[in-house]
Each structure stands twice: as C-alpha cells, then as structure tokens.
Amino acid sequence: MILYNVTVSLDPKIQEDWLDWMRSTHIPDVMNTGCFLESRISRVHGEEGEVTYAISYVTESEEIYDHYQATHAVGLQKDHSDRYEGKFAAFRTKLTILEEFKK
C-alpha cells in the first residue's frame, strides 16, 4: 500500500475558502480518479500563526500511484495552482505502508 501525502501551507486569508474547495471539489476529484481507496485531511499544528494542512491518500500499489501521477496529477495540481496562485506552498511525499495497527 502507498500513502501519498500533500502538505500545504496557506495564506491565512484563504483558509476557509481553501478548506471549502478542498472538501467540495478537489478531494472528490482526486477520489473520482479511482486510484485511491481513502483520503483524509489533517491540520498540522506548527508555529503560531501558520496555517498548514496534510492531505493523505491511500492506494493499493505503486503501479496505481504511478498511473495517477502520469494521468491525473498534473491537471489536478494545475487546478489548485490556478485557483490559489501565490497564496500557498506545497510539498508531496510518497510513503510505503509497511504495517497498519488498528484498535
């Protein structure tokens, strides 16, 4: 299993609009690609005054992740960049899930 994480730091002035758009449009668009099994959005608690979120997506395999990157990622990232140009910084991380522990 692969966990694809996107960490985004925002201009605080766009936080509510960004959250609304992520919930109503962007995350559903990513999930509608059929490449991911689940997703979640989390608030990163860092320095006072910073507004940072982590959006995590889980996929079954590296092949599906690679397909997402080759087929869907550029367009979806462009939609985000066009809407919030100059008001965010993002970095992406791919992780391999070795084990899961659930209660």
QUIURHU-V283820 format. One line per field, one symbol per residue. psi: psi as a letter, one per 40 degrees, with the letter a starting at -180 (. if undefined). A space follows every 10 residues. Layout:
psi = ???
//
This chain:
psi = ihhhhhhhhi hddedddddd ddddcddddd deeeeidiii hihhhbihei hhihhhhhid iddddddddd dddddddddd dddfheeihi iihhihhdii hi.
//
